[in-house]
């Protein structure tokens, strides 16, 4: 193959031999090197013609190696492992090192090598330029090493690139990816001190807030960006849509969609996927499906987003149908797609279907189930009432079950009355994970169900001694494009008096309609009247009361709960939807509930 290409090369007559060899090899690398075999043949030509120190040839050889995933081969050629001392060559310039660093920073498993070659670059006395640091910082971000990132930041300042916008943007991104809040503080300082802020700078910070789960702040920063007159790009909008999805802010998400249309922002597959995810997580899964159907080209992420969205809304049959359609269209499902379809089966009680898909993973698609898939199966069996089967399934797993799986079984034990089994597992879980508050809460709840109040009190005292607190229930609601958050017994809102009056009114009205408080949900040793009062102060009811006061009659109410909705709030919300003629969409930690005319879309299976 190489010989035939050489025979067809058209070069000027009387070209010097070395120049002829150089041009030949450059042409081969540019247009004809698309396999590893051809690369090794060209490597032989390079050595045969004595061009192993030619800067043009070396740089092109390195970039071509990167394009065909052979960068390890190129780096071993440039820097043999048997080389015991540094022998600087004029051909080893910044461009060559940048090519190596960039290639390794883009790999999945060798990002640290980018930092090795940055160090080698300095050892060779080759000065980095403004193109070097974005690649080095990207590698630091990929491995999440804050200490190394700070050292590279020092080099950025030392070599005088602290005012280069592109370098600063990558620096912000790096800090946002390292060690959570600690790294983000550094990112914010760089952002505040940057003399120039462009679209990428703002996008990096917005994305950082989303990554940390501070979605409300991400939305606030996006608004500041608009006030400053900086035009967002596609990457900005993907981050903002992710924030809307996290907050359940549908109206804001709709505004973002219209903004994309008005500003003619290119609708890439990634942006369409973000829109699908946002609408599904904000409660409008039908809109998500419509967008999915309108896409000209789809990735596995597109399919998975719809499957997961339908699963969250309890539409398991539809999710299974989309999964089967994906397979029929020749799209091979990945492990994430199987998590989606197994979750869909779990949320809809499709136990036999779930068993079928789990067994088909390895048999039909050669995908070895991971801990996430086993977790979905445990959840599926527990929700279906097969708690003992789930326990036996866990004992036969090929690897050690994680705490999430055990907590799933304990919760199911509490629901189905297998309290002794739940108690024994909870005790073991506390021994293995003594600093996780959920383990104590689960055991405390079991003792409350057993009415063993003394033991329940001792568990709570253990939590207090270790400085642990139960995660408080909170509910967020979007009204007039503003997000409001309520916690149980909240009196921080300006309207709290009117809200509590509305809560009392709601209680009277739904009782007339047949509602009976589920006081067994209050796991406290208090009388029934106090239990009812405690139920009325749950964050969902406060948010719904706020919505009834501040939105037009007949409009839908959408709320987001950080925990699983309790049995009493589920029952009360059904009655509220009927009495006040409102559709109420609740997204809790696990799924969506659509309440309308006294019924819920989950059919009381959640």
ROVOGU-690393 format. One record per residue (C-alpha): residue number from 0; x, y, z. Coordinates in Angstrom, 3 decimals. Example, Ala and Ser with C-alpha at 12.3 -4.5 7.8 and 13.67 -1.06 7.14 Angstrom:
REM ROVOGU-690393
NODE   n     east    north       up
NODE   0   12.300   -4.500    7.800
NODE   1   13.670   -1.060    7.140
This chain:
REM ROVOGU-690393
NODE   n     east    north       up
NODE   0    0.000    0.000    0.000
NODE   1    2.746    2.488    0.988
NODE   2    4.795    1.630   -2.117
NODE   3    1.868    2.285   -4.454
NODE   4    1.234    5.651   -2.819
NODE   5    4.924    6.588   -3.162
NODE   6    4.847    5.752   -6.891
NODE   7    1.883    8.075   -7.417
NODE   8    3.326   11.073   -5.539
NODE   9    3.786   14.153   -7.747
NODE  10    6.813   16.228   -6.631
NODE  11    8.864   18.773   -8.599
NODE  12   11.860   17.334  -10.523
NODE  13   15.347   17.795   -9.071
NODE  14   13.978   17.974   -5.502
NODE  15   16.833   17.304   -2.991
NODE  16   16.765   13.790   -1.563
NODE  17   16.174   14.872    2.057
NODE  18   13.504   17.362    1.041
NODE  19   11.902   14.702   -1.150
NODE  20   11.780   12.235    1.756
NODE  21   10.383   14.902    4.090
NODE  22    7.579   15.886    1.710
NODE  23    6.794   12.247    0.969
NODE  24    6.434   11.344    4.641
NODE  25    4.404   14.477    5.428
NODE  26    2.047   13.641    2.560
NODE  27    1.687   10.060    3.760
NODE  28    0.930   11.211    7.296
NODE  29   -1.530   13.850    6.118
NODE  30   -3.609   11.862    3.674
NODE  31   -2.915    8.166    3.866
NODE  32   -2.235    7.186    7.476
NODE  33   -5.458    5.881    9.012
NODE  34   -4.345    2.623   10.625
NODE  35   -1.704    1.587   13.108
NODE  36   -0.069   -0.684   10.506
NODE  37    0.443    2.240    8.121
NODE  38    1.789    4.340   10.970
NODE  39    4.478    1.751   11.760
NODE  40    5.408    1.565    8.058
NODE  41    5.808    5.341    7.928
NODE  42    7.830    5.188   11.143
NODE  43   10.229    2.835    9.357
NODE  44   10.543    5.348    6.496
NODE  45   11.310    8.132    8.978
NODE  46   14.141    6.137   10.542
NODE  47   15.443    4.885    7.190
NODE  48   15.721    8.459    5.880
NODE  49   17.246    9.852    9.072
NODE  50   14.303   12.202    9.784
NODE  51   13.749   11.224   13.433
NODE  52   14.862   14.718   14.506
NODE  53   13.011   16.671   11.813
NODE  54   10.598   19.056   13.669
NODE  55    7.925   19.058   10.937
NODE  56    7.967   15.279   10.606
NODE  57    7.970   14.658   14.357
NODE  58    5.077   17.032   15.009
NODE  59    2.990   15.617   12.162
NODE  60    3.784   12.068   13.231
NODE  61    2.646   12.872   16.783
NODE  62   -0.625   14.565   15.764
NODE  63   -1.442   11.743   13.323
NODE  64   -0.752    9.161   16.052
NODE  65   -3.193   11.025   18.278
NODE  66   -5.889   10.944   15.577
NODE  67   -5.698    7.136   15.276
NODE  68   -5.409    6.498   19.042
NODE  69   -1.720    5.566   18.851
NODE  70   -0.317    8.383   20.982
NODE  71    1.370    5.910   23.357
NODE  72    3.354    4.536   20.390
NODE  73    4.402    8.022   19.292
NODE  74    5.481    9.035   22.787
NODE  75    7.611    5.889   23.172
NODE  76    9.292    6.735   19.861
NODE  77   10.018   10.331   20.919
NODE  78   11.026    9.466   24.497
NODE  79   12.335    5.872   24.690
NODE  80   12.011    4.352   28.160
NODE  81   15.643    3.184   28.052
NODE  82   16.851    6.788   27.694
NODE  83   18.708    7.558   30.937
NODE  84   19.572   11.222   30.463
NODE  85   18.015   14.326   28.990
NODE  86   19.425   15.123   25.561
NODE  87   17.689   18.281   24.342
NODE  88   17.071   18.446   20.617
NODE  89   16.149   21.583   18.646
NODE  90   13.258   19.641   17.102
NODE  91   11.598   19.241   20.499
NODE  92    9.742   22.526   20.540
NODE  93    6.597   23.789   22.320
NODE  94    4.362   22.765   19.430
NODE  95    5.512   19.150   19.682
NODE  96    5.024   19.019   23.448
NODE  97    1.624   20.718   23.148
NODE  98    0.562   18.024   20.688
NODE  99    1.566   15.302   23.156
NODE 100   -0.013   17.036   26.159
NODE 101   -3.262   17.700   24.287
NODE 102   -3.501   14.095   23.077
NODE 103   -3.013   12.621   26.558
NODE 104   -5.367   15.156   28.180
NODE 105   -8.114   13.832   25.901
NODE 106   -7.615   10.150   26.776
NODE 107   -9.862    8.377   29.274
NODE 108   -7.191    6.571   31.258
NODE 109   -3.863    8.368   30.694
NODE 110   -4.566   12.008   31.544
NODE 111   -1.763   11.986   34.112
NODE 112    0.718   11.434   31.267
NODE 113   -0.151   14.913   29.998
NODE 114    1.295   16.249   33.253
NODE 115    4.361   14.005   32.879
NODE 116    5.076   15.506   29.472
NODE 117    4.488   19.018   30.803
NODE 118    7.189   18.324   33.396
NODE 119    9.428   16.825   30.679
NODE 120    8.874   19.946   28.597
NODE 121   10.194   22.120   31.425
NODE 122   13.133   19.752   32.010
NODE 123   14.094   20.087   28.341
NODE 124   14.123   23.843   28.767
NODE 125   11.218   24.311   26.354
NODE 126    9.076   27.256   27.453
NODE 127    5.305   26.667   27.560
NODE 128    3.083   29.058   25.635
NODE 129   -0.558   30.097   25.922
NODE 130   -1.636   26.930   24.104
NODE 131    0.147   24.661   26.604
NODE 132   -1.745   25.543   29.773
NODE 133   -5.332   24.856   28.615
NODE 134   -4.296   21.269   27.815
NODE 135   -2.395   20.826   31.084
NODE 136   -5.284   22.274   33.102
NODE 137   -7.745   20.041   31.266
NODE 138   -5.677   17.045   32.406
NODE 139   -5.740   18.322   36.016
NODE 140   -9.526   18.671   35.766
NODE 141   -9.841   15.157   34.367
NODE 142   -8.022   13.572   37.302
NODE 143   -9.517   16.026   39.823
NODE 144   -6.160   16.829   41.428
NODE 145   -6.471   20.225   43.131
NODE 146   -2.880   20.264   44.408
NODE 147   -1.425   19.775   40.929
NODE 148   -3.915   22.272   39.537
NODE 149   -2.727   24.924   41.980
NODE 150    0.907   24.221   41.025
NODE 151    0.039   24.693   37.344
NODE 152   -1.825   27.894   38.282
NODE 153    1.444   29.116   39.801
NODE 154    3.205   28.368   36.505
NODE 155    0.503   30.302   34.630
NODE 156    1.344   33.366   36.727
NODE 157    5.115   32.745   36.526
NODE 158    5.085   32.616   32.724
NODE 159    2.789   35.639   32.445
NODE 160   -0.457   34.150   31.130
NODE 161   -2.755   35.213   33.989
NODE 162   -4.554   37.685   31.716
NODE 163   -5.057   35.309   28.797
NODE 164   -8.823   34.714   28.589
NODE 165   -8.555   31.176   27.221
NODE 166   -6.094   30.138   29.940
NODE 167   -8.251   31.744   32.654
NODE 168  -11.375   29.998   31.361
NODE 169   -9.686   26.603   31.530
NODE 170   -8.332   27.465   34.976
NODE 171  -11.882   28.164   36.220
NODE 172  -13.093   24.899   34.685
NODE 173  -10.235   23.014   36.367
NODE 174  -11.015   24.417   39.817
NODE 175  -14.729   23.669   39.338
NODE 176  -13.846   20.004   38.740
NODE 177  -11.582   19.585   41.774
NODE 178  -12.636   18.733   45.335
NODE 179  -16.124   20.245   45.388
NODE 180  -16.601   23.382   47.449
NODE 181  -12.878   23.845   48.127
NODE 182  -11.964   23.926   44.447
NODE 183  -14.978   26.057   43.635
NODE 184  -13.812   28.789   46.021
NODE 185  -10.630   29.095   43.964
NODE 186  -12.692   29.114   40.754
NODE 187  -14.808   31.968   42.082
NODE 188  -11.725   33.975   43.021
NODE 189  -10.265   33.551   39.528
NODE 190  -13.635   34.555   38.050
NODE 191  -13.893   37.659   40.253
NODE 192  -10.297   38.704   39.505
NODE 193  -10.420   38.103   35.742
NODE 194   -9.949   41.366   33.813
NODE 195  -11.897   39.980   30.848
NODE 196  -15.036   37.862   31.023
NODE 197  -16.296   36.249   27.822
NODE 198  -19.044   33.737   27.114
NODE 199  -16.800   30.789   27.962
NODE 200  -15.857   32.342   31.335
NODE 201  -19.496   32.749   32.354
NODE 202  -20.351   29.266   31.028
NODE 203  -17.539   27.695   33.063
NODE 204  -18.851   29.262   36.283
NODE 205  -22.487   28.409   35.547
NODE 206  -21.449   24.824   34.776
NODE 207  -19.455   24.737   38.022
NODE 208  -22.501   25.760   40.069
NODE 209  -24.597   23.069   38.364
NODE 210  -21.923   20.445   39.017
NODE 211  -21.959   21.328   42.725
NODE 212  -25.757   21.120   42.903
NODE 213  -26.169   24.896   43.359
NODE 214  -28.647   25.170   40.538
NODE 215  -30.485   28.236   41.888
NODE 216  -27.184   30.132   41.958
NODE 217  -26.408   28.926   38.424
NODE 218  -29.682   30.441   37.214
NODE 219  -28.911   33.670   39.103
NODE 220  -25.486   33.891   37.448
NODE 221  -27.077   33.325   34.046
NODE 222  -29.318   36.330   34.696
NODE 223  -26.265   38.405   35.689
NODE 224  -24.628   37.322   32.439
NODE 225  -27.571   38.702   30.481
NODE 226  -27.521   41.976   32.415
NODE 227  -23.834   42.336   31.513
NODE 228  -24.762   41.976   27.839
NODE 229  -22.778   38.756   27.288
NODE 230  -24.439   36.454   24.739
NODE 231  -24.681   32.824   25.873
NODE 232  -23.709   29.991   23.570
NODE 233  -24.821   26.390   23.239
NODE 234  -22.653   25.231   26.172
NODE 235  -24.153   27.916   28.424
NODE 236  -27.671   26.833   27.540
NODE 237  -26.912   23.153   28.233
NODE 238  -25.759   24.110   31.762
NODE 239  -28.769   26.384   32.356
NODE 240  -31.153   23.659   31.187
NODE 241  -29.443   21.222   33.582
NODE 242  -30.056   23.738   36.390
NODE 243  -33.730   24.048   35.412
NODE 244  -34.027   20.241   35.387
NODE 245  -32.505   20.022   38.860
NODE 246  -34.817   22.720   40.244
NODE 247  -37.920   21.489   38.436
NODE 248  -38.297   25.024   37.070
NODE 249  -40.527   24.357   34.062
NODE 250  -41.486   27.965   33.295
NODE 251  -37.851   29.034   33.318
NODE 252  -37.012   26.022   31.143
NODE 253  -39.695   27.060   28.640
NODE 254  -38.245   30.570   28.601
NODE 255  -34.777   29.137   27.918
NODE 256  -36.193   27.126   25.017
NODE 257  -37.782   30.249   23.516
NODE 258  -34.546   32.174   24.113
NODE 259  -32.650   29.530   22.118
NODE 260  -35.132   29.987   19.273
NODE 261  -34.962   33.828   19.386
NODE 262  -31.167   33.947   19.430
NODE 263  -30.841   31.258   16.747
NODE 264  -28.520   29.232   18.975
NODE 265  -27.518   26.085   17.118
NODE 266  -29.553   23.087   18.276
NODE 267  -26.883   20.411   18.482
NODE 268  -27.710   16.880   19.584
NODE 269  -26.308   17.735   23.042
NODE 270  -28.591   20.765   23.373
NODE 271  -31.629   18.767   22.231
NODE 272  -30.757   16.069   24.766
NODE 273  -30.571   18.742   27.490
NODE 274  -34.023   20.043   26.476
NODE 275  -35.463   16.512   26.592
NODE 276  -33.940   15.931   30.027
NODE 277  -35.219   19.292   31.314
NODE 278  -38.819   18.799   30.181
NODE 279  -38.881   15.223   31.515
NODE 280  -37.515   16.240   34.919
NODE 281  -39.764   19.306   35.118
NODE 282  -42.911   17.237   34.699
NODE 283  -43.739   17.619   30.992
NODE 284  -42.630   14.260   29.641
NODE 285  -44.983   14.513   26.637
NODE 286  -43.058   17.585   25.450
NODE 287  -39.818   15.653   25.955
NODE 288  -41.131   12.846   23.729
NODE 289  -42.244   15.365   21.095
NODE 290  -38.740   16.905   20.965
NODE 291  -37.240   13.428   20.772
NODE 292  -39.440   12.531   17.798
NODE 293  -38.468   15.769   16.033
NODE 294  -34.715   15.108   16.235
NODE 295  -33.085   14.362   12.886
NODE 296  -30.262   12.385   14.475
NODE 297  -30.191   10.777   17.901
NODE 298  -27.507    9.374   20.161
NODE 299  -27.835    6.694   22.827
NODE 300  -28.165    9.603   25.295
NODE 301  -31.291   10.798   23.440
NODE 302  -32.952    7.408   23.770
NODE 303  -31.852    6.957   27.370
NODE 304  -33.113   10.417   28.396
NODE 305  -36.613    9.565   27.161
NODE 306  -36.577    6.110   28.759
NODE 307  -35.451    7.511   32.124
NODE 308  -37.968   10.362   31.849
NODE 309  -40.852    7.970   31.251
NODE 310  -39.622    5.814   34.140
NODE 311  -39.679    8.817   36.495
NODE 312  -43.294    9.481   35.530
NODE 313  -44.335    5.896   36.201
NODE 314  -45.004    5.222   32.524
NODE 315  -43.180    1.917   32.524
NODE 316  -45.040    0.392   29.575
NODE 317  -44.138    3.393   27.385
NODE 318  -40.503    3.272   28.564
NODE 319  -40.259   -0.427   27.718
NODE 320  -41.778    0.297   24.286
NODE 321  -39.167    3.009   23.570
NODE 322  -36.370    0.672   24.725
NODE 323  -37.582   -2.075   22.377
NODE 324  -37.897    0.479   19.552
NODE 325  -34.301    1.549   20.159
NODE 326  -33.069   -2.038   19.825
NODE 327  -35.184   -2.560   16.691
NODE 328  -33.570    0.552   15.181
NODE 329  -30.151   -1.044   15.534
NODE 330  -29.038    1.062   18.516
NODE 331  -27.174   -1.175   20.945
NODE 332  -28.221   -0.302   24.508
NODE 333  -25.474    0.538   26.964
NODE 334  -25.402   -0.039   30.716
NODE 335  -27.111    3.339   31.348
NODE 336  -30.015    2.397   29.060
NODE 337  -30.491   -0.811   31.051
NODE 338  -30.543    1.165   34.308
NODE 339  -33.311    3.264   32.716
NODE 340  -35.473    0.375   31.572
NODE 341  -35.017   -1.551   34.846
NODE 342  -36.024    1.586   36.777
NODE 343  -39.074    1.913   34.535
NODE 344  -40.084   -1.655   35.353
NODE 345  -39.496   -0.983   39.060
NODE 346  -41.655    2.167   39.192
NODE 347  -44.514    0.440   37.353
NODE 348  -44.483   -2.959   39.038
NODE 349  -43.377   -4.801   35.875
NODE 350  -41.506   -7.484   37.798
NODE 351  -41.433  -10.167   35.074
NODE 352  -40.340   -7.638   32.437
NODE 353  -37.570   -6.453   34.735
NODE 354  -36.340   -9.997   35.255
NODE 355  -36.321  -10.509   31.472
NODE 356  -34.275   -7.366   30.742
NODE 357  -31.804   -8.103   33.535
NODE 358  -31.220  -11.626   32.222
NODE 359  -30.910  -10.369   28.623
NODE 360  -28.062   -7.969   29.422
NODE 361  -25.275  -10.527   29.327
NODE 362  -27.091  -13.117   27.217
NODE 363  -28.120  -10.857   24.304
NODE 364  -25.823   -7.816   24.562
NODE 365  -22.683   -9.096   26.347
NODE 366  -23.073   -6.441   29.058
NODE 367  -21.992   -7.690   32.477
NODE 368  -24.439   -6.277   35.063
NODE 369  -22.888   -3.729   37.439
NODE 370  -23.832   -2.875   40.993
NODE 371  -26.347   -0.292   39.647
NODE 372  -28.245   -2.989   37.738
NODE 373  -28.321   -5.288   40.759
NODE 374  -29.581   -2.307   42.773
NODE 375  -32.406   -1.779   40.268
NODE 376  -33.380   -5.444   40.543
NODE 377  -33.429   -5.262   44.344
NODE 378  -35.607   -2.153   44.136
NODE 379  -37.888   -3.878   41.609
NODE 380  -38.364   -6.938   43.842
NODE 381  -38.841   -4.850   46.985
NODE 382  -41.450   -2.587   45.380
NODE 383  -43.204   -5.684   44.051
NODE 384  -43.466   -7.052   47.584
NODE 385  -40.864   -9.821   47.113
NODE 386  -38.673   -8.737   50.028
NODE 387  -37.370  -12.204   50.949
NODE 388  -36.559  -12.933   47.293
NODE 389  -34.702   -9.603   47.154
NODE 390  -32.725  -10.575   50.269
NODE 391  -31.792  -13.949   48.715
NODE 392  -30.907  -12.183   45.438
NODE 393  -28.493   -9.898   47.315
NODE 394  -26.836  -12.843   49.040
NODE 395  -26.109  -14.439   45.623
NODE 396  -24.623  -11.279   44.060
NODE 397  -21.110  -11.758   42.559
NODE 398  -19.788   -8.816   44.578
NODE 399  -20.367   -7.191   47.930
NODE 400  -23.659   -5.215   48.006
NODE 401  -23.324   -1.527   48.781
NODE 402  -25.132    0.383   51.501
NODE 403  -27.755    1.722   49.077
NODE 404  -28.913   -1.814   48.316
NODE 405  -29.143   -2.679   52.008
NODE 406  -31.068    0.536   52.723
NODE 407  -33.505   -0.359   49.927
NODE 408  -34.216   -3.700   51.622
NODE 409  -34.572   -2.075   55.067
NODE 410  -37.092    0.442   53.690
NODE 411  -39.050   -2.395   52.091
NODE 412  -38.971   -4.319   55.390
NODE 413  -40.466   -1.274   57.102
NODE 414  -43.217   -1.012   54.475
NODE 415  -44.122   -4.716   54.322
NODE 416  -43.850   -5.428   58.041
NODE 417  -40.670   -7.543   57.924
NODE 418  -39.442   -5.475   60.868
NODE 419  -37.207   -8.077   62.531
NODE 420  -35.255   -8.575   59.301
NODE 421  -35.037   -4.810   58.844
NODE 422  -33.783   -4.374   62.410
NODE 423  -30.992   -6.948   62.024
NODE 424  -29.805   -5.485   58.684
NODE 425  -29.912   -1.945   60.107
NODE 426  -27.704   -2.926   63.037
NODE 427  -25.132   -4.497   60.706
NODE 428  -25.234   -1.433   58.472
NODE 429  -24.521    0.878   61.410
NODE 430  -21.496   -1.276   62.314
NODE 431  -20.094   -1.064   58.775
NODE 432  -21.026    2.582   58.156
NODE 433  -21.229    4.282   61.587
NODE 434  -21.166    7.873   60.307
NODE 435  -24.081    7.760   57.855
NODE 436  -27.203    9.338   59.370
NODE 437  -29.642    7.408   57.123
NODE 438  -28.750    4.110   58.817
NODE 439  -29.780    5.480   62.214
NODE 440  -32.960    7.046   60.828
NODE 441  -34.009    3.710   59.305
NODE 442  -33.414    1.831   62.569
NODE 443  -35.194    4.594   64.508
NODE 444  -38.216    4.310   62.208
NODE 445  -38.333    0.537   62.672
NODE 446  -38.346    0.926   66.467
NODE 447  -41.122    3.510   66.121
NODE 448  -43.166    1.053   64.053
NODE 449  -42.593   -1.552   66.770
NODE 450  -43.554    1.115   69.371
NODE 451  -40.265    0.540   71.166
NODE 452  -39.918    4.196   72.050
NODE 453  -37.044    3.752   74.493
NODE 454  -34.848    2.117   71.835
NODE 455  -35.894    4.772   69.301
NODE 456  -34.773    7.480   71.742
NODE 457  -31.409    5.750   72.255
NODE 458  -30.799    5.685   68.495
NODE 459  -31.556    9.424   68.276
NODE 460  -29.209   10.058   71.200
NODE 461  -26.445    8.162   69.375
NODE 462  -26.981   10.457   66.384
NODE 463  -26.746   13.538   68.586
NODE 464  -23.558   12.274   70.236
NODE 465  -21.947   11.820   66.831
NODE 466  -23.131   15.198   65.555
NODE 467  -25.474   13.733   62.940
NODE 468  -28.817   15.211   61.970
NODE 469  -31.669   13.853   59.880
NODE 470  -31.911   15.526   56.480
NODE 471  -34.936   17.850   56.790
NODE 472  -37.725   17.516   54.260
NODE 473  -37.852   20.494   51.911
NODE 474  -40.024   21.417   48.952
NODE 475  -39.311   23.873   46.145
NODE 476  -41.895   25.615   43.999
NODE 477  -41.629   28.008   41.071
NODE 478  -44.063   30.948   41.047
NODE 479  -43.726   33.860   38.591
NODE 480  -40.264   32.632   37.537
NODE 481  -39.008   32.756   41.119
NODE 482  -38.019   29.704   43.172
NODE 483  -39.286   29.351   46.769
NODE 484  -38.242   26.698   49.255
NODE 485  -40.188   25.443   52.294
NODE 486  -39.187   23.132   55.117
NODE 487  -41.447   21.437   57.637
NODE 488  -42.832   24.005   60.091
NODE 489  -41.293   26.840   58.057
NODE 490  -42.139   30.383   59.204
NODE 491  -39.441   32.271   57.313
NODE 492  -41.648   33.353   54.412
NODE 493  -43.206   36.847   54.394
NODE 494  -46.638   35.264   53.898
NODE 495  -46.259   32.571   56.539
NODE 496  -49.392   33.637   58.467
NODE 497  -51.564   33.455   55.334
NODE 498  -49.883   30.174   54.359
NODE 499  -50.706   28.530   57.690
NODE 500  -54.278   29.815   57.530
NODE 501  -54.553   28.236   54.077
NODE 502  -53.076   24.969   55.430
NODE 503  -55.773   24.901   58.113
NODE 504  -58.454   25.634   55.520
NODE 505  -57.101   22.838   53.285
NODE 506  -57.267   20.432   56.225
NODE 507  -60.907   21.272   56.946
NODE 508  -61.974   21.066   53.282
NODE 509  -60.296   17.757   52.467
NODE 510  -61.614   16.190   55.685
NODE 511  -65.131   17.078   54.527
NODE 512  -64.289   15.303   51.257
NODE 513  -63.286   12.117   53.093
NODE 514  -59.605   12.532   53.876
NODE 515  -58.378   10.712   56.991
NODE 516  -54.897   11.699   58.301
NODE 517  -52.389    8.829   58.240
NODE 518  -51.076    9.458   61.743
NODE 519  -49.047    6.241   61.660
NODE 520  -46.610    8.197   59.496
NODE 521  -45.699   10.357   62.502
NODE 522  -43.137    8.215   64.260
NODE 523  -43.305   10.093   67.561
NODE 524  -44.735    9.132   70.947
NODE 525  -47.378   11.886   70.981
NODE 526  -51.200   11.972   70.948
NODE 527  -53.262   11.781   67.750
NODE 528  -54.128   15.514   67.663
NODE 529  -50.454   16.492   67.816
NODE 530  -49.689   13.929   65.129
NODE 531  -52.281   15.506   62.836
NODE 532  -50.801   18.941   63.479
NODE 533  -47.317   17.627   62.629
NODE 534  -48.617   16.188   59.345
NODE 535  -50.195   19.515   58.344
NODE 536  -46.797   21.236   58.699
NODE 537  -45.030   19.020   56.135
NODE 538  -43.170   21.052   53.515
NODE 539  -45.312   19.792   50.586
NODE 540  -48.498   21.098   52.189
NODE 541  -46.891   24.498   52.883
NODE 542  -45.739   24.779   49.255
NODE 543  -49.182   23.793   47.932
NODE 544  -50.868   26.309   50.247
NODE 545  -48.477   28.994   48.971
NODE 546  -49.366   28.081   45.385
NODE 547  -53.102   28.217   46.074
NODE 548  -52.642   31.736   47.456
NODE 549  -50.422   33.023   44.636
NODE 550  -51.530   31.377   41.382
NODE 551  -54.773   31.748   39.382
NODE 552  -57.570   29.228   40.061
NODE 553  -57.442   26.152   37.855
NODE 554  -53.741   26.402   36.984
NODE 555  -51.349   23.514   37.568
NODE 556  -49.122   23.408   40.644
NODE 557  -45.624   21.898   40.362
NODE 558  -43.462   21.148   43.385
NODE 559  -40.149   19.347   43.960
NODE 560  -39.542   17.377   47.191
NODE 561  -36.011   16.393   48.264
NODE 562  -37.209   13.194   49.977
NODE 563  -39.697   10.463   49.125
NODE 564  -43.259   11.754   49.514
NODE 565  -44.875   10.286   52.637
NODE 566  -48.087    8.274   52.606
NODE 567  -50.123   11.001   54.295
NODE 568  -48.994   13.793   51.959
NODE 569  -49.742   11.508   49.013
NODE 570  -53.272   10.900   50.305
NODE 571  -53.862   14.563   51.199
NODE 572  -52.639   15.805   47.810
NODE 573  -55.126   13.557   46.018
NODE 574  -57.957   15.194   47.960
NODE 575  -56.540   18.726   47.467
NODE 576  -56.430   18.188   43.687
NODE 577  -60.119   17.277   43.746
NODE 578  -61.386   19.889   46.236
NODE 579  -59.530   22.817   44.647
NODE 580  -59.765   21.565   41.039
NODE 581  -56.013   21.728   40.499
NODE 582  -53.589   19.415   38.761
NODE 583  -50.678   18.999   41.177
NODE 584  -47.400   17.579   39.861
NODE 585  -45.013   16.396   42.583
NODE 586  -41.447   15.320   41.900
NODE 587  -39.954   13.547   44.873
NODE 588  -36.569   11.875   45.271
NODE 589  -37.671    8.819   43.290
NODE 590  -40.295    9.790   40.708
NODE 591  -43.182   12.002   39.597
NODE 592  -46.750   11.941   40.890
NODE 593  -49.469   13.594   38.790
NODE 594  -52.515   14.312   40.970
NODE 595  -55.794   15.158   39.254
NODE 596  -59.463   14.824   40.254
NODE 597  -58.540   12.923   43.414
NODE 598  -56.357   10.350   41.645
NODE 599  -52.604    9.903   41.214
NODE 600  -50.791    8.682   38.125
NODE 601  -48.823    6.179   40.235
NODE 602  -52.050    4.349   41.110
NODE 603  -50.775    4.307   44.712
NODE 604  -47.737    2.232   43.701
NODE 605  -44.591    4.116   44.581
